[in-house]
Amino acid sequence: MPHPPLPSTQSAVLAIEATAARHGREVSTSHDIGRDRTFAGLVGADGAGAGADEFAAIPHEALVEIAGSPEVTVRLFVHDDALVTVDGVAFDVPRDSVPAFLNSLWTGLVHLRQRVFPPSCTMIVTVPGEPSYREPVTALTLTPWLAGRIR
């Protein structure tokens, strides 16, 4: 099932906030809008003489922190990428899939698969209509919330 496109960082932030609100989560967002030295060549230091097309070139990144258990942060990058961190386990997720990923996380479509030999532990988040997202979990990053999802 295709997800609605999220063409900008702001649209992704709004979609994440709406998903978190449906699950009763509080959201704190900080925005990084790139008017620093890196982009001084694109736009004048004071923005003078800049046309609308030049302001569209300014990168917009955001960090979304979501309260509750598990601890979740979403770092939205400029080029349709997102880094979703769940209790210290980081997943690379396409920006359009982040709301569905969070919905799967909060509706219980997540588990840890543990193997005895060779010893390993993998966190698996199942998003309907997409391949599962998998990341290794070490014994040092195993939190009580993660330990409760071991199969």
N, C-alpha and C positions, 0 to 999 in steps of 0.2 A: 504494500500500500504506500504510494508516494506521499511524502509529507509536504505541507504547503511551503513554498519557497520563502526563505528569510533573506532578502537581498542586502540588508544592512545590519550593522551591529545593533543599532537601536531597535530594529524589528525583532531581532533575536532576544534582546533583553526583555522586551515587552512580552514575548511568547513565554520566556522562562518565568517571568513574574506571574503571568496568568496560570501557568501550570502549577507553580508553587502555591498560589492562592487556593486552587482547587483542592490541594492536599493539606491546607491549613499551615503552611510554612511561611515564616517571615523572611524577607529578602533585603539584603543590603548590597547596593551597587556603587562601584566607583568607576568613573570613566576616565580614560586616557585619550585625549584628543591631541594629536601630534603637531602642536604649534611650537616645536622646540627647535634647536639648532639643526637637527637632521633635515628638517623640511624648510629651512629658511630660504633655500633657493627656489622653492615652489611658490611661496607666499612671502611677501615682504614682512619684515619684523613687526610692523604695525598693521599689516593687512591692507595697506594703502595700495590702490591700483590693481587689486586682485578682482578678477571677474568670478562669476558663479562657477565656471568650469574649474578654476584654480582651487576654489574651496572644496570641490568634490574630491580633489586629490589628497586632501588631508586625511591621514589614517585615523580611525576611531577604534579603539580597543576598550574592552570593559572587563572588570572582575566582578562576578556575582557571587556573593556568599549567602548560603541558604541555611537558616537555623534549623536545629532539630537533630535527631539521630537517624541516620548517620550524618556525619559532618560532610557537607557537599560544597565545593566551590567550582565555578565555571569561569574559565578564562577564555574570552572571545577575542580572536585575532582578526586581522584585516582581511585575509584572503580565505574566507569561508571555512576556517578551521576553528576548532574549540578544544580545549583541554578540560575535561571533567574529572575532578578529583573526589573520590568517595573514600572517606576514612583513610587517606594517605595513598590510595591506589589510583593512578592516573590513567585515563582513557583518552585517546585521540578520537574525537567524534566529529563528523561533518556538522557544520552549524545548523543546517536544516533538520538534523536528526536529534538535536539536543533536547527539545521538549519531549519527544517520544522516549528518549533514553531516560530522562528523569521520571516520567510517568511509569515506565517499567520498573525503575528502581523503587519507587514508593508504593507500587501495587504488589510487590513481592516476586517479581520475575527475575530475581537475582539469587545466585547460590555460589558456593565455593566447592570445587571438586578437589579432593585431596587424594593423592596416590602414595602408597607405601614404598613401592620400588619402581623406578627411581623416585626418591622423595620429592614431591612437588605439591604445590597448592595453586589453583587458578581460580580467579573470580570471573564468573560468567554472568553477563547481563543480557537477557533475551528481549529484543525489541521485535514485536510482531511485524512481519513483512520484510525484515532485514536479517542479515547474518548476525549471529551473536557476537557481542564484544567480549574479548577475553584478555585478561592481564594477569601476570604472575603475582602472587602474594608471598612475601617472606615471613618467617616466624617473627621477625622483629616488627613488622607492620601489622600483625594480626591483632585487631582490636576486639573487645567483647561483642560488638555488633557483627563484625565479620565472622567471628568464631561461631556465632549463633546460626550462621547460614551454611555451615559445612555439611556436605552430604557424604 
